[in-house]
Amino acid sequence: MRYSRTGIVAVLLAAEVFIGGAILWTLTGGRMTWPAQASGLHRVSDQTGKTFAPIDAGSSPHVVIDDPDSKIVITASTDGDVHVTDDTRIVGWVWGASGPHANLSVAKTGDGVSITRGDGQAHVAIVGFDYQHTDVEVPAGAFVDVQRCGGADVTGLAGQVRIHSVDGSIKGRQLRVTGGEIQSDDGGVRLAFADANLNVHAKTSDGSIHFDGRRVARDDESAGADLRIGTGGGSLLVSSQDGSIHISTNGAL
């Protein structure tokens, strides 16, 4: 995962504010003085997520996920239901809003399940523990439609997939998907297929492309390759704006 120059500067500034505030706190015997209050530095005691009730949406539901700041972990459910856990935790000192992360919303729809999280309240940095992570279990044949996420790790999917990571790598294991699109704006892509029949078009704007351990497109500003898995058939587009692409056919990364 990359950090912008602006973000790095902001984190450094927040660290300086925190250190200054800590010194003032110590010198005043634990009484917060005006400069520290004006900095916007405050403590988040413990913000945690939750586990939602299982949803029966059929054997091949359309599961839509829009959670741009969270890493999404998706696995095949063992009971055919959709299970969602907001595995988010914040504890420590934050410079900015008191509740940085918006709540996750889960709802049954006409053709499946919607899992969404709005934009969080603005905050610059945290000195402590900040973990934003969403776990989702779906029927293996579900159409998984991740519109935005902060990285993804998927295992055991057999239906159509559409995954868009706005910041973070994408990994997939034991995939038997029938087609779709996998896109990372910032981070590499590693996919391992098992018993799949696909025509794959892979493209990266900055990186290389590897197929079963062999480099099929060299490091370049723009590299592309057309790959065939099994007998072909389904169509899958795999792309990365900044990172290499690795694809294997033995089910393991």
Protein Blocks (a to p, Z undefined) as FASTA:
>chain_A
ZZdfklmmmmmmmmmmmmmmmmmmmmnnopacfklmmnopacdfbacddddddddebjbd
cdddddfkbccdddddfkopacdddddddedjdeddfblbacddddddfklccddddddd
ddfbdcddddddddddddfkbccddfbdcbdadehiabdcddddfbdcdddehiabfbdc
dddfbdcdddddehiacddddddfbdcddeehiafbdcdfbdcddddehjbhiacddddf
bdcddddfehpZZ
